[in-house]
Amino acid sequence: MTLAETQELFYRLVTRGPDVDPSAVAGCFLGSPDLDAAERVGIYADMYLWRLVDGLREDFPKLAALLGDRAFLALCRDYVAADPSDDPDLGRLGRRLAPFLRARPNLARPDLPALAALEWARAEVFFAAPAAPVTSTAFSAVGDDLPAARLSLIPALRVLRLDHDVVTLWRQLEQGQLPHAPTPGQQGVVVWRTGYDVYHTVVDADEASALASAAADRPLAEVCLSFARRPDPAASAFAALGSWAAEGWIASVRSPEGCPCPLLGAGAHIASS
Amino acid sequence: MGFSRIPIGHGVGLRPRHYGRMLDERPPVDWVEAISENFMAPGGRPLAVLEKVRSEVPVALHGVSLSIGSVDALAPSYLQRLATLAARIEPALVSDHLCWGSHGGRYVHDLLPLPYTEESLAHVVGRVRVVQDTLRRQILLENISSYVAFQDSTMTEWEFLSEVAGQADCGILLDINNVYVSARNHGFDPIAYLDGIPGGRIGQLHLAGHCDKGRYLLDSHDAAVPDAVWDLYREALRRFGPIPTLVEWDDNVPELDQLVVQSRTAAAIEHEMAIPKAVNA
């Protein structure tokens, strides 16, 4: 057999792929009286799944706890069969688990995809590049260009819009409490890292939209339009921007060519919170 | 070109359980080995720990995903990330395994053995040269533990490893535990393995524990170095002279102190043997 043929066969055996001719095993691999070739290859096949399950459990500890060992193993087996690892880093294996869950019929709980999305965001920001955040004075420095300025959010920040309350669920699992029943409802969640510690918090839907808009590099005028439905949109926008700066979510405020903003006046003051 | 051994002493693997102490204290070891892939991300606590440790003791980068024997093309993004990490850390050594672990762009995240054939040899040698050119340094390749061998093999593992190192002009990371485990699993003599390795190519030794599964030994890295592996370590030192040695412990990781005791045991054995200067084959 060529090297390529050998690796093709070995890969299919290790991943328990379909349609493998059993006679090919004896033709390729050596066995011994106490351990035949198929048993030897089977050692690798067993380790393959367990290694991937362990990797996923590391990034999705709450999901694993909620499902229990047997259901989590079944989920992982189906996931890696449908979407095998395509990254040298095992830590990237779970990046499509939430969408996989969302497309999976007959989930044990409908909030599993949202919980997976939250846990993956936490895993991602843990390893994101560091960035020194700016304070609210960075807005003042932009001066009259503020409405057209754009924000760079820190790399270690994710904005999620989830369809269940999984923040409460996450906290219950963290504290070893019995998990509540699935609670449907739109939930904006920000996940970020400060220093080496990862945090998440619930934000209102319009604030989540504003953050998503900022992350999409839209000008501040457009970012602040997300608050247009509030009684005092400008004050709400200023307060939000101030709190983002205070939390350390903003890496820079970039001054561009000006554009009019219905909510932000030129040289507006952003309050710290 | 040849290979020059860097005398950095006795180290331990850098594992997450010990990050706190590594940040708070000077590591009580001569050097540490870091799993390259765990530090390729651009930020976070692991990288901060590694940079702090590197400011105090030498670091070796040890990869698990180079997949040097795969028929897949070498992943340029992986090599670039490794090169970036190496430039940032300036490691004393860079190593990976003589194995393969990807097929068709899919990774099994395991160290799979190669058939020891002329085709495999030419394939691996060419790829090692590419990696070394990209990193602008020599790498070390480690012998793996294995549970299966191939009908097509025409060389022993030690012959294959020696040929790769010589033809590609790279170093050898000789894992003593892996020699022992594979010897038991395949029924060869571990002393013959040591006798067949060119000592001058060995830049590092690994020690670890394994698990007896009855009909085979599993390279589990979840226990202290057993007596049989210490004995084989002595045989290696007798042949090759003092070599930087690292104790690996990846599962059921103990307190750092226990790991350090293992590393100091390796140093004591080396000292007791009063080994003459390195012997090159």
Interface residues (C-beta under 8 A of the other chain):
Chain A: M1 T2 L3 A4 T6 Q7 E8 F10 Y11 V14 T15 G27 C28 F29 L30 S32 D34 L35 A37 E39 R40 V41 I43 Y44 M47 Y48 R51 L52 G55 P84 S85 D86 D87 P88 D89 L90 G91 F126 F127 A128 A129 P130 P155 A156 R193 Y196
Chain B: E37 N38 M40 A41 P42 G43 G44 R45 P46 A48 S65 S67 G69 S70 V71 A75 Y78 W100 S102 H103 G104 G105 R106 Y107 V108 H109 D110 L112 L114 P115 T117 E119 S120 H123 Y147 V148 A149 F150 Q151 D152 N185 H186 G187 R215 Y216 L218
